[in-house]
Amino acid sequence: MTSSYQDEHGNVHVVTWEWNSKQDERPGLPWFGIFLVIFGGLLLLQQLSPDFREAGSVFVLAIGLAFLVSWLANRRTSALYIGGIITALALSNVLSDAGIISGDGWGTLFLGIAFLAIALIRAAGHGGWGWQLLIGGLLVLSGSSTVASHTPGFPDIARYAWPLAILILGVALLLQAASRRRLT
């Protein structure tokens, strides 16, 4: 709805009222719904047929990579997050099924790396580091300590991981508070 009026000085003002400026656009595909249907179907198929596990992991990895390609093309934040998370989790399954890696902690490690990559992409785009850096760092620390604890001859650092993470977080918060005080 558009209306116009003239004020006491003779100036004409035009006011436009709209619910949606893109009313003529057709709605796009509900990508998140499509993803949930595919992912849920694959999970169900893996439960019904254990032999399908490897093919399912590769397919889920392909979905994650497709979302990352979509992010490269469209720069939609949701595609970056969904693609990064799916790719990280599927990659650990694909590498495990292929016999390249074994043991626990790989999914957590890859997920942490994905969040660190998202934090780096945000920072490069002047969006700041965000919570992704903290979550990614904690996941990398947890995953890598679990992976390392299964490596023969490698010291068991898993028992030091969480106290070290808490210590680093505390120091970061104190440094942030100190820098705010200097600014005021």
ZIFENPE-V516136 format. One record per backbone hydrogen bond with DSSP energy under -0.5 kcal/mol. NH is the residue of the N-H (numbers start at 1). CO is the residue of the C=O. If there is no record, write none. Layout:
nh->NH co->CO
nh->NH co->CO
This chain:
nh->3 co->15
nh->5 co->13
nh->7 co->11
nh->10 co->7
nh->13 co->5
nh->15 co->3
nh->17 co->1
nh->23 co->20
nh->25 co->22
nh->31 co->29
nh->34 co->30
nh->35 co->31
nh->36 co->32
nh->37 co->33
nh->38 co->34
nh->39 co->35
nh->40 co->36
nh->41 co->37
nh->42 co->38
nh->43 co->39
nh->44 co->40
nh->45 co->41
nh->46 co->42
nh->47 co->43
nh->48 co->44
nh->49 co->45
nh->52 co->49
nh->53 co->50
nh->56 co->52
nh->57 co->53
nh->58 co->54
nh->59 co->55
nh->60 co->56
nh->61 co->57
nh->62 co->58
nh->63 co->59
nh->64 co->60
nh->65 co->61
nh->66 co->62
nh->67 co->63
nh->68 co->64
nh->69 co->65
nh->70 co->66
nh->71 co->67
nh->72 co->68
nh->73 co->69
nh->74 co->70
nh->75 co->71
nh->77 co->75
nh->79 co->76
nh->80 co->76
nh->81 co->77
nh->82 co->78
nh->83 co->79
nh->84 co->80
nh->85 co->81
nh->86 co->82
nh->87 co->83
nh->88 co->84
nh->89 co->85
nh->90 co->86
nh->91 co->87
nh->92 co->88
nh->93 co->89
nh->94 co->90
nh->95 co->91
nh->96 co->92
nh->97 co->93
nh->98 co->94
nh->99 co->96
nh->100 co->95
nh->101 co->95
nh->109 co->105
nh->110 co->106
nh->111 co->107
nh->112 co->108
nh->113 co->109
nh->114 co->110
nh->115 co->111
nh->116 co->112
nh->117 co->113
nh->118 co->114
nh->119 co->115
nh->120 co->116
nh->121 co->117
nh->122 co->118
nh->123 co->119
nh->124 co->120
nh->125 co->121
nh->126 co->123
nh->127 co->122
nh->133 co->129
nh->133 co->130
nh->134 co->130
nh->135 co->131
nh->136 co->132
nh->137 co->133
nh->138 co->134
nh->139 co->135
nh->140 co->136
nh->141 co->137
nh->142 co->138
nh->143 co->139
nh->144 co->140
nh->145 co->141
nh->146 co->142
nh->147 co->143
nh->148 co->144
nh->149 co->145
nh->150 co->146
nh->150 co->147
nh->151 co->148
nh->152 co->150
nh->154 co->151
nh->157 co->155
nh->160 co->157
nh->161 co->157
nh->161 co->158
nh->162 co->158
nh->164 co->160
nh->165 co->161
nh->166 co->162
nh->167 co->163
nh->168 co->164
nh->169 co->165
nh->170 co->166
nh->171 co->167
nh->172 co->168
nh->173 co->169
nh->174 co->170
nh->175 co->171
nh->176 co->172
nh->177 co->173
nh->178 co->174
nh->179 co->175
nh->180 co->176
nh->181 co->177
nh->182 co->178
nh->183 co->179
nh->184 co->180
